[in-house]
Amino acid sequence: MSQSLILVGNGITAEILSEYIRDDSRYTIAGATVDDAHVDKGTLKEVACTALSQVTIDFPPGQHKALMAVGYSDLNRTRENLFRKIKDLGYEVLTYIHPDARVYCQEPIEEGSIIMPGAVIEHHAKVGKNSVIWCNTTIAHHGTVGEHCWIASGAVVSGQAKVGNNSFIGVNATIVNKVEIGEYNIVGAAAMIAKCTKPLSVYLARSGEPFRYSSEEYTKYFLEREHDCGQKIDVPAGGDI
């Protein structure tokens, strides 16, 4: 018999999770809930949304579990606040591990966290409550993800590295071995963090900058020259040569 769930959230994250849940025979979606002011403002159309003030009447806690289906806005504070509210209403919050995820750690993934397909949680790693490990990420051996975090697609938290509470780690970012990320950090897409960070910090990789030559000129001069000489031609960022 499948477990009946209510989605906590009615935006893009809820849309994505609802599709995964529909393909997962372990669970059935009964409805969704958000703060009263946001009931009619979401993008989730296939699931009826109930105000948080009404949810225990429509979906009694003893009969349904909650699935955290909200994003990472306001340094995951929105997610954290809703997690606490739904717990105060008496719901058990589901720890969702997609069947295509690979979880090898000895300690259980904590309550409310979500492990998406393709993610790998290695031996001796830890994931705190109400965190999201998105698709194709790696939490390496002895790595730690704190509470209310969001680890985006392709990110790598290397061995013995730690991510502090309420932090966001962007797409394809890398946290080097033994590095500690402070609480409420934002690590941008493709950034590599090789030193410990302070709380409330932002680390962004250098954005892709337009090259001063056209793509045809670049291909003709740099790539053909590289091919002819058999070695890589270093081109400084910003197009200066």
C-alpha positions in Angstrom: 0.0 0.0 0.0 1.4 3.4 -1.0 2.0 6.2 1.5 -0.3 9.2 1.1 1.6 12.5 0.8 0.9 16.2 0.9 3.3 18.5 -0.9 4.5 21.5 1.1 4.8 24.0 -1.8 3.0 24.8 -5.0 5.8 26.2 -7.3 8.4 24.9 -9.6 10.0 22.5 -7.1 6.6 21.1 -6.3 6.0 20.6 -10.1 9.2 18.6 -10.5 8.8 16.5 -7.4 5.2 15.7 -8.2 6.3 14.2 -11.5 8.9 12.0 -9.7 6.3 10.9 -7.1 3.8 10.0 -9.8 6.3 7.5 -11.2 7.1 6.1 -7.7 4.7 3.4 -6.6 5.7 3.9 -3.0 3.7 7.1 -2.7 0.5 8.9 -3.7 -0.1 12.6 -3.7 -3.2 13.6 -1.9 -2.8 17.4 -2.2 -0.5 20.4 -1.5 -0.3 23.1 1.1 1.3 26.5 1.5 0.9 29.6 3.6 -2.6 31.0 3.2 -1.4 34.1 1.3 0.2 31.9 -1.5 -2.5 29.4 -2.1 -3.6 30.9 -5.5 -0.1 32.1 -6.6 1.6 28.9 -7.4 2.4 27.2 -10.7 1.4 23.7 -9.6 -1.9 23.0 -11.5 -2.4 19.2 -11.3 -2.7 19.1 -7.5 -5.3 21.0 -5.4 -3.7 23.3 -2.9 -5.0 23.9 0.6 -4.1 26.8 2.9 -1.9 25.8 5.8 -4.6 27.0 8.2 -6.9 24.3 6.8 -4.6 21.5 6.0 -5.0 19.4 9.1 -8.8 19.3 8.4 -8.5 18.3 4.8 -5.5 16.0 5.3 -5.2 14.8 8.9 -1.5 14.3 10.0 -2.1 10.7 11.1 -3.2 9.7 7.6 -0.7 11.7 5.5 3.0 12.5 5.6 4.4 15.8 4.3 7.0 16.2 1.5 9.0 19.5 1.5 8.5 20.8 -2.1 9.7 24.3 -1.8 12.8 25.9 -3.2 15.8 27.7 -1.8 14.5 31.3 -1.6 15.9 33.6 1.1 18.8 31.4 1.9 16.5 28.5 2.4 14.7 30.3 5.2 11.3 29.9 3.5 12.0 26.2 3.4 13.1 26.1 7.0 10.0 28.1 8.2 7.6 25.8 6.4 9.4 22.8 7.7 8.9 24.0 11.3 5.3 25.0 10.7 4.3 21.6 9.2 6.1 19.8 12.1 4.2 22.0 14.6 1.0 20.9 13.0 1.8 17.3 13.8 3.0 15.9 10.5 5.9 13.5 9.9 8.0 14.9 7.2 9.1 12.3 4.6 12.8 11.8 3.9 12.5 11.1 0.1 15.3 9.1 -1.6 14.6 8.5 -5.3 15.1 4.9 -6.4 17.9 6.0 -8.8 19.9 7.7 -6.1 22.8 5.8 -4.6 23.0 6.1 -0.8 25.8 4.2 1.0 26.2 6.2 4.2 25.7 4.3 7.5 23.7 7.1 9.2 20.2 7.7 8.0 19.5 10.8 5.9 17.7 13.1 8.3 14.0 14.0 8.3 12.6 16.0 5.4 15.7 15.8 3.2 15.4 14.8 -0.5 17.9 12.9 -2.5 17.2 13.1 -6.2 18.1 10.6 -9.0 21.7 10.2 -9.9 22.9 11.6 -6.6 25.6 9.6 -4.7 26.0 9.8 -1.0 29.2 7.9 -0.1 30.1 5.9 3.0 30.3 7.9 6.3 28.7 11.0 4.7 25.9 12.8 6.6 22.9 14.8 5.3 21.0 17.0 7.9 17.3 17.5 8.0 15.3 19.4 5.3 18.1 19.6 2.8 17.9 18.9 -0.9 20.6 17.0 -2.8 19.7 17.5 -6.5 20.4 15.2 -9.4 23.9 13.9 -10.2 25.6 15.4 -7.2 28.2 13.7 -5.0 28.5 14.0 -1.2 31.8 12.2 -0.8 33.1 10.0 2.1 32.9 11.7 5.5 31.4 14.8 3.9 28.6 16.6 5.8 25.7 18.7 4.5 24.0 20.7 7.3 20.3 21.5 7.8 18.1 23.4 5.3 20.7 23.3 2.5 20.3 23.1 -1.2 23.0 21.3 -3.3 22.3 21.9 -7.0 22.9 19.5 -9.9 26.4 18.3 -10.5 27.9 19.8 -7.4 30.6 17.9 -5.5 31.1 18.1 -1.8 34.5 16.3 -1.5 35.8 14.0 1.2 35.5 15.4 4.8 34.2 18.7 3.5 31.3 20.4 5.4 28.5 22.6 4.3 26.9 24.8 6.9 23.2 25.2 7.6 21.1 27.1 5.1 23.7 27.2 2.4 23.2 27.0 -1.3 25.8 25.2 -3.5 25.3 26.0 -7.2 25.4 23.8 -10.3 28.7 22.0 -10.9 30.3 23.8 -7.9 33.1 21.9 -6.1 33.9 22.0 -2.4 37.5 20.7 -2.0 38.5 18.1 0.6 38.2 19.1 4.3 36.9 22.6 3.4 34.2 24.0 5.6 31.5 26.2 4.1 30.0 28.6 6.7 26.3 29.0 7.4 24.1 31.0 5.0 26.7 30.8 2.2 26.0 31.1 -1.5 28.4 29.2 -3.8 27.7 30.0 -7.4 27.7 27.7 -10.4 31.0 26.2 -11.3 32.8 27.8 -8.4 35.6 25.8 -6.7 36.1 26.5 -3.0 39.5 25.5 -1.8 39.5 27.4 1.5 37.1 27.5 4.5 34.5 30.3 4.3 32.9 32.6 6.8 29.1 32.7 7.5 26.9 34.9 5.2 29.5 34.8 2.4 29.0 34.7 -1.4 31.5 33.0 -3.8 30.9 33.2 -7.5 32.8 31.8 -10.4 33.8 34.3 -13.1 30.9 34.5 -15.5 31.3 33.7 -19.1 32.5 36.9 -20.8 32.0 37.8 -24.5 35.2 37.4 -26.4 36.2 40.3 -28.6 36.6 38.1 -31.6 33.7 36.5 -33.4 33.2 32.7 -33.2 34.4 32.4 -36.8 37.6 34.4 -36.1 38.2 32.4 -32.9 37.8 29.1 -34.7 40.1 30.1 -37.5 42.9 31.7 -35.5 43.0 30.1 -32.1 41.7 26.6 -32.6 43.4 26.0 -36.0 46.7 27.4 -34.6 46.4 25.1 -31.6 45.8 22.2 -33.9 48.8 23.1 -36.1 51.3 23.5 -33.2 50.0 20.6 -31.2 49.7 22.4 -27.9 47.1 24.5 -26.2 47.1 28.3 -26.8 46.3 30.1 -23.6 44.0 33.0 -24.2 43.6 35.5 -21.2 40.1 36.1 -19.9 38.5 39.1 -21.5 40.0 38.6 -24.9 43.4 40.2 -24.3 46.3 38.7 -26.1 
